[in-house]
Amino acid sequence: MEFCGFEFVWDLDLGIWGFERAAKARMRILISPDKFKGSLSAQEVAENIAAGLRDVLPDSIIESVPVADGGEGTSEVISRACGAKWITCEAHDPIGRPIEARYSWLEKSGTAVMEMSEAAGLWRLSAQERDPLRASTTGVGEMLRDAFAHNPTEVVIGLGGSATNDGGFGMARALGYRFFDHDDNELKESVGDLIRLHHCSSPRDLALPRVTGAADVRNPLLGARGATRTFGPQKGVVSDQIDLFEAALAQLADVVRRDLGVDSRDVPGAGAAGGLGFGLMSFCGATIRPGFELVAEMLNLEAIIRKADFVITGEGSLDDQTLEGKAPAGIAKIARKVGKRVFAIVGRASEQTRTREIFDGVLTLVQSSVTRENAMENTAILLRERARELGKRLQS
């Protein structure tokens, strides 16, 4: 029983009842950031924020649950949280070099979790090697084929960080699909060859589990918001290639609709990872889901947030894309739902009120005295500094 800050307790030594000062409730803080792309992983971000907070709030209970939204780092986040093991397989990188790729395996549920960027990611190539006409998702198909051999109940694949713009053409070929021109010559190389695509055939022995693509964008395959025009330039697509890619992917979509009876070109997320979202739906019967939603579900994140007094999230850049399914916005939405205050520590942030107002406070690494370049070089140090600033705010 508590009365005016004291508890009525039994003293074992004296054998009598008495009053003693009630223990002060310890503050519970949940740190749940995404990666700072190009600087630190989500796990490293969480560790540095926690270190800064402990300098100011040593008695607080701090829990770290890094998150992702379908982009790079998704498999790592799920593997850490769910105690998965890693499986290694042989595959090929975007320009056909042999590599060892890995994905995680959740034994209890029989779920394979992978990222397309593991085989076909931009990080696999130097700036001089970027060639979207040549770059292929073949390695992604090889990873899927290896996972299918383990008889999973589901394969989850993160769609982000791609070097490719082939609509899943290479992936499909690795799974046994074949593509032909009007003269029955098989198409095997450049995505540009798809302009000559006339018909395709399905493999006879492909047994598919449930496949789920985790995307952090909702773009369609084609058009002004499509894979090529929105994301192509960062992969090396130049202006005079845009029409070529559009025509090639449109031809692929038309033939898939006629020969396979599937038309997913306009489904949100079809344009993710250079059109791999479209490819997964067309050739694997996949469902595309918002990446953060799927990760939050697998981590049981709402239940974890309910236990916290405060929630801290973050990512490299807080901007108009944040509200389009990025992890910090997802964290904020859940926190608001369960009545928790939520703060963001980010690399930089736009001045858009709509983006900032979903948080109770936003702290940035980039400030008047800290340039973007300095922030990239000193991310860990600056995260601890901002965490200390936030810790002092939470004390008041």
Secondary structure, 3 states (H helix, E strand, C coil): CEECCEEEEEECCCCEEEEEECCCCCCEEEECCCCECCCECHHHHHHHHHHHHHHHCCCCEEEECCCCCCCCCHHHHHHHHHCCEEEEEEEECCCCCEEEEEEEEECCCCEEEEECHHHHEHHHCCHHHCCCCCCCCHHHHHHHHHHHCCCCCEEEEEECCECCCCCCHHHHHHCCCEEECCCCCECCCCHHHHHHCCEEECCCCCCCCEEEEEECCCCCCCCCCCHHHHHHHHHCCCHHHHHHHHHHHHHHHHHHHHHHCCCCCCCCCCCHHHHHHHHHHHHHCCEEEEHHHHHHHHHCHHHHHHCCCEEEECCCEECCCHHHCCHHHHHHHHHHHCCCEEEEEECEECCCHHHHCCCCEEEECCECCECHHHHHHCHHHHHHHHHHHHHHHHHC
